[in-house]
Structures are given as C-alpha cells and as structure tokens.
Amino acid sequence: MARIKVLELPLQIVGEMTNTPFVFIIDQADTEIFTAEHLTQLREDTNASGVLVTSETLAIDYE
C-alpha cells in the first residue's frame, strides 16, 4: 500500500514574509496509476514545490 509523506524544505524569508515549501513523497506506490497530469494537478492544487512517486520504500531523516 502506498505511503504519503510531506517533506518540509528550508524556510524561505523575504522581508517580513515567510514560506515553508514542501514536497509530497509517495512511496511503495503502483507508479503506473499516476500520470504526469495527476501529479501536476496535485502539485498545483496544494501549492507543493514538487511531487515524487516511487515504487521503492524511502526512508526520510527529518532532523
């Protein structure tokens, strides 16, 4: 079964405005069901910086 993780990227500071960009990581996924259009739509709908989909298992160190 696929897993969804959110990886926060370094904080962006512009003047007094801040933004925490993030990437969706979907691992252990059946990559054949995801089209480029699906992933683009997910990124646009959520304002994610990117989306990574893999059939492999990824270990993310959140330190």
C-alpha positions as CSV (number, residue, x, y, z in Angstrom):
1,M,0.0,0.0,0.0
2,A,1.3,3.4,-0.9
3,R,2.5,5.8,1.8
4,I,2.3,9.6,1.6
5,K,4.9,11.8,3.3
6,V,5.3,15.5,3.4
7,L,8.9,16.8,3.4
8,E,9.3,20.4,4.5
9,L,12.1,22.2,2.8
10,P,14.1,25.1,4.4
11,L,12.1,28.1,5.4
12,Q,12.1,31.0,2.9
13,I,12.2,34.5,4.2
14,V,11.6,37.5,2.0
15,G,11.4,40.7,4.0
16,E,8.7,40.1,6.7
17,M,7.1,37.3,4.7
18,T,7.9,33.6,5.3
19,N,7.1,30.5,3.4
20,T,7.7,26.8,4.2
21,P,7.9,25.0,0.9
22,F,7.2,21.3,0.9
23,V,7.3,18.2,-1.3
24,F,4.9,15.3,-1.4
25,I,6.6,11.9,-1.4
26,I,4.5,8.9,-2.3
27,D,6.5,5.7,-1.9
28,Q,5.6,2.0,-2.2
29,A,3.2,3.1,-5.0
30,D,2.0,1.4,-8.1
31,T,3.7,4.0,-10.3
32,E,1.6,3.0,-13.4
33,I,-1.6,4.6,-12.0
34,F,0.0,8.1,-11.7
35,T,0.1,10.2,-14.8
36,A,2.1,13.4,-15.3
37,E,-1.3,15.2,-15.4
38,H,-2.3,13.7,-12.0
39,L,0.9,14.8,-10.4
40,T,0.9,18.3,-11.9
41,Q,-2.7,18.7,-10.7
42,L,-1.7,17.6,-7.1
43,R,1.2,20.0,-7.1
44,E,-0.9,22.9,-8.3
45,D,-3.9,22.2,-6.0
46,T,-1.7,22.0,-2.9
47,N,1.0,24.6,-3.8
48,A,3.6,21.9,-3.2
49,S,7.1,22.5,-4.6
50,G,7.1,19.1,-6.1
51,V,5.8,15.5,-6.0
52,L,7.9,12.4,-6.0
53,V,6.4,9.0,-6.7
54,T,8.3,5.7,-6.5
55,S,7.6,2.0,-6.1
56,E,10.6,1.8,-3.7
57,T,10.5,2.3,0.0
58,L,12.1,5.6,1.0
59,A,13.5,6.4,4.5
60,I,13.4,10.1,5.2
61,D,15.5,11.6,8.0
62,Y,13.6,14.6,9.4
63,E,16.4,16.0,11.5
